[in-house]
Amino acid sequence: MRKNRWSVLALAVCLMFPISPLVSAQTVTIANPSRRVNVDIHVGSDLNFGRAITCAQGQRLIRNRGFRDVRRIDCRGRIFIYHATRANRRFEIALNSRTGRVVDVRRIGRR
């Protein structure tokens, strides 16, 4: 009698709350070859909405990556050059002016 009661209770709970929406028949779809496939390949970053970053933004990016005493050396062209300190060591950091990515890091000496 108890076993039958638990079975009825379990069935009622399953009907009230579906186990998973991923298992339902509505989410299982078969790809239609006549549909267009849109593959979005994005190169670069949306750091500045596709525009080149400023020298001050690059300095702030380097500071956010853990460097201190960041000094601007050359902010012309595609590559911005900065000198900065991390763990009492001096580094020369090259930053891509269009994407804001670090291109090169070289140790230039102690502080």
MIMIFI-745800 format. One record per residue: x negated, y, z of N, C-alpha, C, O, CB in turn; residue in three letters. Coordinates in pm, whole numbers, plus 50000, padded with zeros to 5 digits. Glycine has a CB too. Example, Ala and Ser with C-alpha at 12.3 -4.5 7.8 and 13.67 -1.06 7.14 Angstrom:
<nodes>
486814943150780487704955050780486804967050780485764966850846488694955350905ala/487154977550708486334989450714487105000350787486595011450804485924994050572ser/
</nodes>
This chain:
<nodes>
499184988150000500005000050000499145012650000499415022149926500934999950120met/498075012850085497195024550089496455026249957496275037449909496185023350205arg/496025015249899495305015949772496185022149665495705030349586494845001849729lys/497425018549661498355023849563498575038849587498685046449491499695016249570asn/498625043049714498815057149747497625065549698497805076349642499005058949899arg/496395060449719495205067549675495135068449522494675078449466493945060749730trp/495575058049457495575058249310496535068849256496215075949161495965044349254ser/497695069849317498685079749274498145093749302498305102749220500045077449345val/497515095649420496965108549455495835112549358495775124049314496445108349599leu/494965103249327493865105949234494395109449095493865118449029492915093849226ala/495415102449050496015105248920496635119148919496515126448820497065094548885leu/497305122849026497935136049034496885147149032497075157348965498795137149161ala/495765145249104494705155249105494075156548967493805167748922493625151549209val/493845145448900493245145948766494155152948665493665159848576492935131748717cys/495445151148680496365157748588496455172748617496655180748525497745151448598leu/496315176648745496385190748779495105198148743495165209448696496675192248928met/493965191948765492665198148738491895189448640491435178648677491855200148869phe/491745193948517490965185948421489525184248471488985193048537490975192548281pro/488935173048438487595169848486486585180048434485795185448511487195155748443ile/486595182548307485645192048250486205197348119486735189748039484265185348228ser/486075210448098486535215647969485655211347853486075212347738486595230647975pro/484435206547882483555202047774484015188947713483655185747600482135200547825leu/484805181247787485225168147742486535168847665486885159247596485365158747860val/487245179647674488555180547611488425179447460487385182447403489245193747650ser/489485175247398489495173147253489435186347177489055186647060490725165347212ala/489815197147242489825210047173488415215147147488195222047047490605220147254gln/487465212047234486115217347217485265209047123484235213747075485445218347350thr/485655196947095484905188447004485325192046863486465189746823485135173147034val/484405197746788484715201646650483695195346556482545193046592484715216946635thr/484155192746439483285187346336482945198746242483825206246198483975175346259ile/481665200046213481205211046129481805209945990481805199245928479675211146121ala/482305220945942482885221645809481805227045715481345238245733484175230545807asn/481405219345615480325223845528480685236245445479785242845393479935212845435pro/481965239545433482325251245355482185264145434482265274945377483735249845305ser/481975263245565481785275145647480375280545631479435273045607482075272145794arg/480255293845646478925300045640478225298245773478845298945879479035315045605arg/476955295945768476135294645887475305307345900474605311245807475225281945882val/475395313646016474655326046040473555323146140473825320546257475595337346091asn/472325323646094471165321546180470475335046196469995340946100470175310746120val/470445339946321469875353046349468445351146399468225346746512470725360846452asp/467485354346316466075353546355465615367746380465625376146289465195346446245ile/465215370346504464845383946543463365384146577462915377046668465705388846663his/462625392146506461205393446531460975406746599461535416946558460375392246400val/460165406746703459905419046777460735419546903461105409246959460185431246690gly/461015431546947461795433047069462745444747055462595453146967460875434947190ser/463715445047143464655456147148464265465747259465125471747323466085451047169asp/462985467147280462495475547389462955489847373463375496247470460975475047395leu/462885495047253463255508847228464205509547109464135518947028461995517547202asn/465095499747097466095498946990465455499046852465975505246760467075510447001phe/464325492246838463665490946710462715502246675461985501346576464675489946605gly/462715512946755461795524046729460485521646803460425513846897462425537546772arg/459445528546758458145527346825458235533346965458995542746989457025534346742ala/457445527847057457445532947193456545545147202455695547247114456985522147293ile/456715553147305455845564747326454645560447409454615549447465456605576247396thr/453655569047417452445566147494452785564647642452225556047711451395577247472cys/453685573047692454085572247833454835559347863454675553547971454955584347870ala/455665554747769456365542047788455365530447793455535521247873457385539747676gln/454345530847709453315520547711452565520547842452245509947896452345522447595gly/452265532347894451575533348023452435527348134451925520448222451245548248055gln/453725529948130454645524448229454755509148217454835502148317456035530848214arg/454755504048094454795489648073453575482748133453695472248197454885486447923leu/452415488648113451185482748167451205483348319450765473948385449935490148112ile/451695494148375451795495348520452765484748576452525479248683452265509648560arg/453845482048504454805471848546454245457748537454785448648599456055472848464asn/453175455848460452545442748449451465440548555450725430748548451935441048311arg/451375449448653450475447348765449185454948761448315452848846450175433248776gly/449015463748664447795471648655448005484948728449125490048735447395474048507phe/446915490348782446965503248851445985512948787445125508848708446665501549001arg/446095525548820445225536148766445165535448613444075535448555443795534948825asp/446315534748550446385533548405446095547248342446775557148372447785528148359val/445075547548253444705559848182444865557848033444505547347979443255564048216arg/445415567847967445575567447822444255571047756443645581147788446705577147775arg/443825562547664442585565147592442885569647449442395580047406441695552547591ile/443675561947377444005565247239445455561147211445795549347221443035558247139asp/446285570747178447695567947151448065571847008449115577846984448605575347251cys/447185568546913447455571346773447485558146697446735548946729446385580946713arg/448335557246599448365545446513449235534246569450105536446654446975540346491gly/448975522146520449785510646559449425505046695450255498546759449645499846456arg/448205507246740447725501746866447395513146962446645522246929446475492746843ile/447965512347082447645521847188446595515447279446695503647311448925525747270phe/445595523247320444525518247406444625524947543444805537047553443115520847342ile/444525516747648444575521647785443435515347865442975504447833445935518447850tyr/442985522247969442085516648069442875515548198443605524748235440785525348088his/442725504048266443485501948389442695492948484441715486648445444865495748358ala/443155492448608442505484448712443455473748762444655476048779442035493348829thr/442885461848784443625451048849442625442848929441615438248875444385442048744arg/442895441149057442025433449147440595438849146439635431249136442025418549108ala/440465452049155439165458949157438315456249033437085456849039438385454749279asn/438945453448922438245451648795438865460948693440085462748692438295436848746arg/438055466748607438525475748503438775467948375438005459148338437515487148478arg/439865471448307440235464848183440565475148077441035486148107441425455348205phe/440305471347952440775479047838441935471047778441775459347744439615481747732glu/443085477447766444285470547724444775476747593444925488947584445395471147833ile/445015468347494445555472747366447025468647360447365457147385444745466647246ala/447875478247327449315476247326449865479447188449515489847131450015484847434leu/450705470947134451315473447004452325484747021453225483847105451985460546947asn/452195495246944453045506946961454475504846912455375512546947452435518746889ser/454705494546833456045492146781456855482646868458065484446883455965486746642arg/456205472646924456935462647002456715463947152457525458947230456525448846958thr/455645470647194455355471747336454655459547393454535458347514456615474147411gly/454205450647308453525438547353452035440947369451425448647295453775427047255arg/451465434247468450025435047490449345426847381449615414947365449635430047633val/448455433347307447755426847197446425421247244446035410247204447545436747082val/445715428847328444385424647371444095430347510444485441547542443315429147270asp/443395422347592442935426847724441465423147734441095411547717443775420347841val/440625433047763439185430547778438705436347909439095447347948438385436547658arg/437855428847977437275433848099436125443048064435235439147989436805422348190arg/436105455248117435055464848082434135467848199433155475148181435675477748031ile/434395462848314433495465448425434235466548558435465465448565432705478048400gly/433455468648662434045470248793434445484548816434075493448739433095465748902arg/435195486648919435705499848951434665509049006434965520549037436805498949046arg/
</nodes>
